[in-house]
């Protein structure tokens, strides 16, 4: 057994007492940073952490990058890496319903208390799925392990209530009509189309949704956009 390093003897490491956001970058520019900072600041206030520093360091000029900004009691910390997700999944992606639930008081925040999302991602991988969706205690779809769900039901765009307010999804929905409401897993067979949205992937169409007693095939429609925050990274590098 090893002795815990003093650096790790901290609530951020021991209890997940931290807040974070992940920001797509393009040639060293942080895309939509103002919205990310505002959401991060709200989470910091909720957790009693210091406000995040608003000014970013000089970033490496990666063609596409992913910047993680983390706030703990000791300050604001940045980690910038290249974003290279591989070939665009032209035929859409497979999403799997997991049996994981986000913490009901933390579901609207990105915190270091992230274990349910990691476990959901593991369940998705075991099902050969690109993404795993988490349900709340009442069986409603609320979030993805790394992306935000967006559904089309009855010809209307529906944003499932109860999860993180996804900023990539919000950017995609700007100027469009949509409704935010609870969506039960039992309602999923009524979906006509679906997408997942996140800084690391942009907007991806869902081709298949699986879960206990569920296998739903959906038509794939890629959004017609050249927005740098919404396209699959690698396009126009």
C-alpha positions as CSV (number, residue, x, y, z in Angstrom):
1,X,0.0,0.0,0.0
2,X,1.3,3.4,-1.0
3,X,1.1,6.5,1.2
4,X,-1.2,9.1,-0.3
5,X,0.8,12.1,-1.7
6,X,0.2,15.3,0.1
7,X,-0.9,16.9,-3.1
8,X,-3.9,14.5,-3.3
9,X,-4.9,15.0,0.4
10,X,-7.5,17.6,-0.7
11,X,-11.3,17.6,-1.0
12,X,-11.0,18.1,-4.8
13,X,-9.3,14.7,-5.1
14,X,-10.9,12.9,-2.2
15,X,-14.6,14.0,-2.6
16,X,-14.8,15.5,-6.1
17,X,-15.2,19.1,-4.6
18,X,-14.4,20.8,-7.9
19,X,-16.2,22.3,-10.9
20,X,-15.2,22.0,-14.5
21,X,-16.1,22.7,-18.1
22,X,-14.8,21.5,-21.4
23,X,-14.4,24.0,-24.2
24,X,-13.7,23.3,-27.9
25,X,-10.8,25.3,-29.3
26,X,-9.9,26.2,-32.9
27,X,-6.4,27.3,-33.7
28,X,-5.9,28.4,-30.1
29,X,-9.3,30.2,-29.8
30,X,-11.7,29.0,-27.1
31,X,-15.1,28.8,-28.7
32,X,-18.1,30.0,-26.7
33,X,-15.9,30.7,-23.7
34,X,-18.2,33.4,-22.3
35,X,-21.1,30.9,-22.0
36,X,-18.8,28.3,-20.5
37,X,-17.5,30.7,-18.0
38,X,-21.0,31.8,-16.9
39,X,-22.1,28.2,-16.4
40,X,-18.9,27.4,-14.5
41,X,-19.3,30.4,-12.3
42,X,-22.8,29.3,-11.4
43,X,-21.6,25.9,-10.4
44,X,-18.8,27.4,-8.4
45,X,-21.3,29.6,-6.5
46,X,-23.5,26.5,-5.9
47,X,-20.5,24.5,-4.5
48,X,-19.0,27.4,-2.5
49,X,-15.9,27.5,-4.6
50,X,-14.0,30.6,-5.7
51,X,-15.3,32.2,-9.0
52,X,-13.3,30.9,-12.0
53,X,-10.7,33.2,-13.5
54,X,-12.2,34.8,-16.6
55,X,-8.9,35.2,-18.6
56,X,-7.5,32.1,-20.3
57,X,-3.8,31.4,-20.8
58,X,-2.3,31.5,-24.2
59,X,-3.4,28.2,-25.9
60,X,-1.5,26.0,-28.3
61,X,-2.7,26.6,-31.8
62,X,-4.1,23.1,-32.3
63,X,-6.3,22.8,-35.4
64,X,-8.9,21.4,-33.1
65,X,-8.5,21.2,-29.3
66,X,-10.3,20.5,-26.1
67,X,-9.7,22.8,-23.1
68,X,-10.7,21.6,-19.7
69,X,-11.0,24.4,-17.1
70,X,-11.2,23.1,-13.5
71,X,-11.9,25.2,-10.4
72,X,-11.1,23.9,-6.9
73,X,-10.5,25.7,-3.6
74,X,-7.0,26.3,-4.7
75,X,-7.8,28.2,-7.8
76,X,-8.5,27.8,-11.6
77,X,-6.5,25.3,-13.6
78,X,-6.4,24.7,-17.4
79,X,-5.5,21.6,-19.5
80,X,-5.4,21.9,-23.3
81,X,-5.1,18.9,-25.5
82,X,-5.5,18.2,-29.3
83,X,-9.0,17.0,-30.3
84,X,-8.6,14.1,-32.7
85,X,-11.7,11.9,-32.5
86,X,-11.0,10.0,-35.7
87,X,-13.3,9.5,-38.8
88,X,-16.7,11.2,-38.9
89,X,-19.4,8.5,-38.1
90,X,-21.3,9.1,-41.3
91,X,-24.0,6.6,-40.6
92,X,-24.8,8.0,-37.1
93,X,-24.1,6.6,-33.7
94,X,-25.5,4.0,-31.3
95,X,-26.8,5.2,-27.9
96,X,-27.5,2.8,-25.0
97,X,-29.8,3.3,-22.1
98,X,-27.9,2.6,-18.9
99,X,-29.1,1.9,-15.4
100,X,-27.0,4.8,-14.0
101,X,-28.5,7.9,-12.4
102,X,-26.9,11.3,-11.9
103,X,-26.9,12.8,-8.4
104,X,-30.3,14.6,-8.2
105,X,-28.8,17.8,-6.7
106,X,-25.7,17.8,-8.9
107,X,-27.2,16.8,-12.3
108,X,-27.4,20.4,-13.5
109,X,-23.7,21.0,-12.8
110,X,-20.3,19.7,-14.1
111,X,-18.5,18.7,-10.9
112,X,-15.6,16.4,-9.9
113,X,-18.3,14.1,-8.5
114,X,-18.4,12.4,-11.9
115,X,-18.5,8.7,-11.2
116,X,-22.1,8.0,-12.5
117,X,-21.1,9.4,-15.9
118,X,-17.9,7.3,-16.1
119,X,-19.9,4.2,-15.2
120,X,-22.5,5.0,-17.8
121,X,-19.8,5.3,-20.4
122,X,-18.4,1.9,-19.4
123,X,-21.9,0.3,-19.8
124,X,-22.2,2.0,-23.2
125,X,-18.8,0.6,-24.3
126,X,-19.9,-2.9,-23.1
127,X,-22.9,-2.6,-25.4
128,X,-20.7,-1.4,-28.3
129,X,-22.4,2.0,-28.1
130,X,-20.9,5.4,-28.7
131,X,-22.8,7.0,-25.8
132,X,-24.8,6.0,-22.7
133,X,-27.8,7.8,-21.5
134,X,-28.5,8.2,-17.8
135,X,-32.0,8.1,-16.3
136,X,-33.4,9.7,-13.1
137,X,-35.1,7.8,-10.3
138,X,-38.4,8.0,-12.1
139,X,-37.1,6.6,-15.3
140,X,-36.7,9.8,-17.3
141,X,-33.9,10.3,-19.7
142,X,-31.8,13.2,-18.3
143,X,-28.3,13.2,-19.7
144,X,-25.5,11.5,-21.6
145,X,-22.2,10.3,-20.2
146,X,-20.4,12.9,-22.2
147,X,-23.0,14.6,-24.4
148,X,-26.4,16.2,-24.2
149,X,-29.4,14.4,-25.8
150,X,-31.8,16.2,-28.2
151,X,-34.9,14.4,-29.4
152,X,-37.6,14.9,-32.1
153,X,-41.0,13.7,-30.9
154,X,-44.2,14.4,-32.8
155,X,-42.4,16.8,-35.2
156,X,-41.1,19.0,-32.3
157,X,-37.6,19.3,-30.9
158,X,-37.5,18.2,-27.3
159,X,-34.8,18.9,-24.8
160,X,-35.1,16.3,-22.0
161,X,-35.3,18.1,-18.6
162,X,-33.2,17.2,-15.6
163,X,-29.6,17.2,-16.8
164,X,-26.7,19.5,-17.5
165,X,-27.7,22.6,-19.6
166,X,-25.5,21.7,-22.5
167,X,-23.9,24.6,-24.3
168,X,-23.2,22.9,-27.6
169,X,-26.9,21.9,-27.7
170,X,-27.9,25.4,-26.8
171,X,-25.8,26.9,-29.6
172,X,-27.5,24.5,-32.1
173,X,-31.0,25.3,-30.8
174,X,-30.5,29.1,-31.1
175,X,-33.2,30.5,-33.2
176,X,-35.2,27.2,-33.4
177,X,-38.4,26.3,-31.7
178,X,-38.1,23.6,-29.0
179,X,-39.6,22.5,-25.7
180,X,-37.9,21.4,-22.5
181,X,-39.8,18.7,-20.7
182,X,-39.4,15.3,-18.9
183,X,-39.1,12.4,-21.3
184,X,-39.6,8.9,-19.9
185,X,-37.8,5.9,-21.2
186,X,-41.2,4.5,-22.1
187,X,-41.7,7.4,-24.5
188,X,-38.5,6.7,-26.5
189,X,-40.3,4.5,-29.2
190,X,-42.1,7.7,-30.2
191,X,-38.9,9.4,-31.2
192,X,-38.6,10.2,-34.9
193,X,-35.0,11.5,-34.8
194,X,-32.3,12.1,-32.2
195,X,-28.9,13.8,-31.8
196,X,-26.2,14.0,-29.2
197,X,-24.4,17.3,-28.6
198,X,-21.1,18.1,-27.0
199,X,-17.9,20.1,-27.3
200,X,-15.8,17.0,-28.2
201,X,-18.1,15.8,-31.0
202,X,-20.3,18.7,-32.1
203,X,-23.8,17.5,-33.2
204,X,-24.1,13.8,-34.0
205,X,-27.2,12.1,-35.3
206,X,-28.3,8.9,-33.5
207,X,-28.9,5.9,-35.7
208,X,-29.8,3.4,-33.0
209,X,-31.0,3.4,-29.3
210,X,-30.9,0.2,-27.3
211,X,-31.8,-0.7,-23.8
212,X,-33.8,-3.3,-21.8
213,X,-36.5,-4.4,-24.2
214,X,-35.7,-1.6,-26.6
215,X,-34.0,-1.5,-30.0
216,X,-35.0,1.6,-32.0
217,X,-33.6,2.4,-35.5
218,X,-33.8,6.0,-36.5
219,X,-33.2,7.9,-39.7
220,X,-29.9,9.8,-39.7
221,X,-29.8,13.5,-40.5
222,X,-26.7,15.5,-40.1
223,X,-27.3,19.2,-39.4
224,X,-26.5,21.6,-42.2
225,X,-24.0,23.8,-40.5
226,X,-20.4,25.1,-40.8
227,X,-20.4,26.4,-37.2
228,X,-17.0,25.6,-35.8
229,X,-18.5,24.5,-32.5
230,X,-21.0,22.2,-34.1
231,X,-19.3,20.3,-36.8
232,X,-17.4,17.1,-36.3
233,X,-13.8,18.1,-35.4
234,X,-11.4,17.5,-38.2
235,X,-13.5,19.1,-40.9
236,X,-11.7,21.9,-42.6
237,X,-8.6,21.4,-40.5
